[in-house]
Amino acid sequence: MIIYTVRPGDSVYNLSRQFGVSPERIIEENQLHNVNRLMIGQALLIPAQRVRHVVSLGQTLSSIARMYGSTVEDILKANPSISDPSQIHPGQVISVPVGTTQGGGIDVNGYALPDISMDVLDATLPNLTYLSIFSYQARPDGTITEINDRPLIERALRDRVAPVMVLTNIKEGGRFDSDIAHDILQSTAVQDLLLDAVVLEMDEKNYYGLDVDFEYIYPEDRDAYVAFLRRAADKLRPLGYSLSVALAPKLSATQKGILYEAHDYAQIGAIVDRVILMTYEWGYTYGPAQV
């Protein structure tokens, strides 16, 4: 599987020829609804092991290998007709094995609601490292809501995907609530109750770890949020649980706005195992306009 960035003139059908993959497979992997409108810069998943590459002016086998995560040695093995690696020329067509170099793997996280279609979930799980189930809602008294997450956890474990419990400051029946976060962050007693409830739930349901997604935190609660995450890490790590945090996408450390100011990248990054940058905040219903 490779990630391909659409260029001018690309279409599903010429990509099919280039990568030796059927158009139907490309359409299915990327859930394309209008195959005649690929956007320049769009990222596509291509389920290919090698690519048909047309050499451009100035390219070498080394530069081509870097483009596709391959090696010169692997390209030469795939093209026995190349007797002199320095003599490739513009317009020459070569076969390039993709993704053969080590260290190119990625961890992939996906969020899912409990009412997700099981067909969609089953089709997605093979591509995931973590399935973050959204969400357990923290209450101001340190208790948490219940959700029907067992079917998702069972499927994740079946497919060797790590199920992650998502904890939010969403008001029941509403949106992210600054006051809920404030009440929790200003009371270590409430935090202890909350973390105990989280651990009890993770133990019972065989979760891999916790993802904290507190949003719209008051700026004055910035340090208290860092302290809470430190307490969470101290609680979870000895028990073998991972801790991740969802962070607002900031353009600078001094960016203003209630969505951003309480998310201290440096301090939070030093505490948790993983961060999830919510760049989708820039392109969804409640995000800023993109046009």
C-alpha positions as CSV (number, residue, x, y, z in Angstrom):
1,M,0.0,0.0,0.0
2,I,1.4,3.4,-0.9
3,I,0.1,7.0,-0.5
4,Y,0.0,8.8,-3.8
5,T,-0.5,12.6,-4.2
6,V,-2.6,13.5,-7.2
7,R,-0.9,15.6,-9.9
8,P,-2.2,17.6,-12.8
9,G,-3.6,15.2,-15.5
10,D,-4.0,12.2,-13.2
11,S,-7.1,10.1,-13.4
12,V,-8.2,6.9,-11.7
13,Y,-7.7,5.1,-15.0
14,N,-4.1,6.3,-15.7
15,L,-3.2,5.6,-12.1
16,S,-4.7,2.1,-12.6
17,R,-2.3,1.6,-15.6
18,Q,0.7,3.1,-13.8
19,F,0.3,1.0,-10.7
20,G,-1.1,-2.2,-12.2
21,V,-4.2,-2.0,-9.9
22,S,-7.8,-2.2,-11.2
23,P,-9.7,1.1,-11.2
24,E,-12.4,-0.6,-9.1
25,R,-9.9,-1.3,-6.3
26,I,-8.6,2.3,-6.2
27,I,-12.2,3.6,-6.1
28,E,-13.1,1.1,-3.3
29,E,-10.0,1.8,-1.2
30,N,-10.6,5.6,-1.3
31,Q,-14.4,5.6,-1.3
32,L,-14.4,7.8,-4.4
33,H,-17.9,9.0,-5.3
34,N,-17.0,11.0,-8.4
35,V,-14.1,9.3,-10.2
36,N,-13.9,12.1,-12.8
37,R,-13.0,14.8,-10.2
38,L,-9.7,14.0,-8.6
39,M,-8.3,17.1,-6.9
40,I,-4.6,18.1,-7.3
41,G,-2.9,17.4,-4.0
42,Q,-5.5,14.8,-3.0
43,A,-3.9,11.8,-1.2
44,L,-5.0,8.4,-2.5
45,L,-4.3,4.9,-1.1
46,I,-2.9,2.7,-3.8
47,P,-2.8,-1.0,-3.0
48,A,0.3,-1.7,-5.1
49,Q,3.6,-3.4,-4.6
50,R,5.3,-1.9,-7.6
51,V,4.8,1.1,-9.9
52,R,5.4,1.7,-13.6
53,H,7.6,4.8,-13.6
54,V,8.5,6.9,-16.6
55,V,12.0,8.5,-16.1
56,S,12.1,12.3,-16.2
57,L,15.0,14.6,-17.1
58,G,17.6,14.7,-14.3
59,Q,16.3,11.6,-12.4
60,T,18.6,8.9,-11.2
61,L,17.9,5.5,-9.8
62,S,18.7,6.8,-6.4
63,S,16.2,9.7,-6.6
64,I,13.6,7.4,-8.0
65,A,14.2,4.9,-5.2
66,R,13.7,7.7,-2.6
67,M,10.4,8.7,-4.3
68,Y,8.9,5.3,-3.7
69,G,10.6,4.1,-0.5
70,S,12.6,1.6,-2.5
71,T,16.3,0.9,-3.0
72,V,18.6,1.0,-6.1
73,E,19.3,-2.7,-5.6
74,D,15.6,-3.6,-5.6
75,I,15.0,-1.5,-8.7
76,L,17.9,-3.3,-10.5
77,K,16.5,-6.7,-9.5
78,A,13.1,-5.7,-10.9
79,N,14.7,-4.5,-14.2
80,P,17.4,-7.0,-15.3
81,S,17.6,-5.1,-18.7
82,I,19.3,-2.2,-16.9
83,S,23.0,-3.1,-17.2
84,D,24.4,0.4,-16.3
85,P,22.5,2.3,-13.6
86,S,24.0,5.6,-14.7
87,Q,22.6,5.3,-18.2
88,I,18.9,5.5,-17.6
89,H,17.3,8.2,-19.8
90,P,14.2,10.4,-20.0
91,G,11.2,8.5,-21.3
92,Q,12.5,5.1,-20.2
93,V,9.9,3.0,-18.4
94,I,11.1,1.1,-15.3
95,S,9.4,-1.1,-12.7
96,V,9.9,0.1,-9.2
97,P,9.1,-2.0,-6.1
98,V,7.5,0.3,-3.5
99,G,8.0,0.5,0.2
100,T,10.9,-2.0,0.5
101,T,13.0,0.1,2.8
102,Q,12.9,-0.5,6.5
103,G,11.5,2.1,9.0
104,G,8.7,3.4,6.8
105,G,5.8,2.1,8.8
106,I,3.2,4.3,10.5
107,D,0.8,4.0,13.3
108,V,-2.8,4.7,12.2
109,N,-5.6,5.8,14.6
110,G,-9.2,5.8,13.7
111,Y,-12.1,7.2,15.8
112,A,-15.4,5.4,15.8
113,L,-18.8,6.0,17.4
114,P,-20.6,3.0,19.0
115,D,-23.3,3.0,16.3
116,I,-20.8,2.7,13.4
117,S,-21.9,0.3,10.7
118,M,-20.2,-3.0,11.4
119,D,-19.5,-3.5,7.7
120,V,-17.7,-0.1,7.6
121,L,-15.7,-1.1,10.7
122,D,-14.7,-4.5,9.4
123,A,-13.5,-2.9,6.2
124,T,-11.5,-0.3,8.1
125,L,-9.9,-2.3,10.9
126,P,-7.2,-4.0,8.7
127,N,-5.7,-0.5,8.1
128,L,-5.6,0.6,11.8
129,T,-3.2,0.3,14.7
130,Y,-5.6,1.9,17.2
131,L,-9.4,2.1,17.3
132,S,-10.4,5.0,19.5
133,I,-14.0,4.6,20.6
134,F,-15.8,7.9,21.0
135,S,-16.6,8.6,23.8
136,Y,-17.0,8.3,27.5
137,Q,-18.1,11.6,28.9
138,A,-16.6,12.8,32.1
139,R,-19.1,14.4,34.6
140,P,-18.2,17.1,37.1
141,D,-18.5,14.7,40.0
142,G,-15.9,12.3,38.6
143,T,-18.3,9.7,37.2
144,I,-18.4,8.8,33.5
145,T,-21.2,7.9,31.1
146,E,-21.8,4.4,29.8
147,I,-21.6,3.5,26.1
148,N,-22.2,0.3,24.2
149,D,-18.6,-0.3,23.1
150,R,-18.2,-4.1,23.6
151,P,-19.0,-5.0,19.9
152,L,-16.3,-2.6,18.7
153,I,-13.8,-3.8,21.2
154,E,-14.4,-7.4,20.3
155,R,-13.9,-6.7,16.6
156,A,-10.8,-4.6,17.2
157,L,-9.2,-7.4,19.3
158,R,-10.2,-10.0,16.7
159,D,-8.3,-8.0,14.1
160,R,-5.3,-7.3,16.3
161,V,-6.1,-3.6,16.6
162,A,-5.7,-1.9,20.0
163,P,-9.0,-0.5,21.4
164,V,-8.6,2.9,23.0
165,M,-11.0,4.5,25.4
166,V,-11.8,8.1,24.6
167,L,-12.6,10.4,27.5
168,T,-14.2,13.8,26.7
169,N,-15.6,16.8,28.5
170,I,-18.8,16.7,26.4
171,K,-22.0,17.7,28.2
172,E,-24.5,14.9,27.9
173,G,-26.7,15.6,24.9
174,G,-24.5,18.6,23.9
175,R,-21.1,19.8,22.9
176,F,-17.7,20.1,24.6
177,D,-18.2,22.0,27.8
178,S,-15.6,24.4,29.4
179,D,-17.2,24.3,32.8
180,I,-17.1,20.5,33.0
181,A,-13.4,20.6,32.3
182,H,-12.9,23.4,34.8
183,D,-14.7,21.6,37.6
184,I,-12.6,18.4,37.1
185,L,-9.3,20.2,36.7
186,Q,-9.7,22.3,39.8
187,S,-10.3,19.3,42.1
188,T,-7.7,16.5,42.6
189,A,-10.4,14.6,44.6
190,V,-12.7,14.6,41.5
191,Q,-9.7,13.6,39.3
192,D,-9.0,10.6,41.6
193,L,-12.6,9.5,41.3
194,L,-12.5,10.0,37.5
195,L,-9.3,8.1,37.0
196,D,-10.5,5.3,39.2
197,A,-13.7,5.0,37.1
198,V,-11.6,5.0,33.9
199,V,-9.3,2.2,35.1
200,L,-12.3,0.1,36.3
201,E,-13.9,0.4,32.8
202,M,-10.6,-0.3,31.0
203,D,-9.9,-3.4,33.2
204,E,-13.4,-4.8,32.6
205,K,-13.5,-4.3,28.9
206,N,-9.9,-5.0,27.9
207,Y,-9.0,-1.6,26.6
208,Y,-5.4,-0.9,25.5
209,G,-5.2,2.6,26.7
210,L,-6.8,6.0,27.2
211,D,-7.1,9.0,24.9
212,V,-8.0,12.2,26.6
213,D,-9.9,14.6,24.4
214,F,-10.7,17.7,26.5
215,E,-11.5,20.7,24.3
216,Y,-12.5,24.3,24.9
217,I,-10.6,24.4,28.2
218,Y,-10.5,27.8,29.8
219,P,-7.0,29.4,29.2
220,E,-6.6,29.8,33.0
221,D,-6.9,26.0,33.3
222,R,-3.8,25.4,31.1
223,D,-1.4,24.4,33.9
224,A,-4.2,22.4,35.7
225,Y,-4.7,20.4,32.5
226,V,-1.0,19.6,32.3
227,A,-1.1,18.5,36.0
228,F,-4.2,16.3,35.4
229,L,-2.4,14.6,32.5
230,R,0.6,14.0,34.6
231,R,-1.6,12.4,37.3
232,A,-3.3,10.3,34.6
233,A,0.1,9.1,33.3
234,D,1.3,8.2,36.9
235,K,-2.0,6.2,37.4
236,L,-2.1,4.4,34.1
237,R,1.6,3.5,33.3
238,P,2.2,1.2,36.3
239,L,-0.9,-0.7,35.2
240,G,0.4,-1.1,31.6
241,Y,-2.0,1.3,29.9
242,S,-1.0,3.8,27.3
243,L,-2.0,7.5,27.4
244,S,-2.7,9.7,24.4
245,V,-4.1,13.2,24.0
246,A,-6.1,14.9,21.2
247,L,-4.7,18.4,20.6
248,A,-6.1,21.3,18.7
249,P,-4.1,22.2,15.6
250,K,-2.1,25.3,16.5
251,L,-0.1,27.5,14.1
252,S,2.0,28.9,17.0
253,A,2.5,28.5,20.7
254,T,0.9,31.9,21.3
255,Q,-2.2,31.3,19.2
256,K,-5.2,32.9,20.8
257,G,-8.6,31.2,21.2
258,I,-10.3,29.0,23.8
259,L,-9.7,25.9,21.5
260,Y,-6.0,26.5,21.6
261,E,-4.6,28.3,24.6
262,A,-4.9,25.5,27.2
263,H,-3.1,23.0,24.9
264,D,0.6,23.3,25.8
265,Y,2.3,21.2,23.2
266,A,5.7,21.1,24.9
267,Q,4.5,20.1,28.4
268,I,1.8,17.7,27.2
269,G,4.2,16.0,24.7
270,A,6.6,15.3,27.4
271,I,4.0,13.5,29.5
272,V,2.0,11.3,27.1
273,D,2.8,8.4,24.8
274,R,1.1,9.8,21.7
275,V,-0.6,12.9,20.6
276,I,-3.3,13.2,17.9
277,L,-3.3,16.5,16.1
278,M,-6.9,17.3,15.2
279,T,-6.2,18.9,11.8
280,Y,-9.7,18.0,10.8
281,E,-10.7,20.9,13.0
282,W,-9.8,23.0,10.0
283,G,-12.3,21.4,7.7
284,Y,-15.5,20.3,9.4
285,T,-18.9,21.9,10.3
286,Y,-17.7,23.9,13.3
287,G,-14.3,24.7,11.9
288,P,-13.2,27.8,10.0
289,A,-14.2,28.2,6.4
290,Q,-11.8,26.6,4.0
291,V,-12.7,28.7,0.9
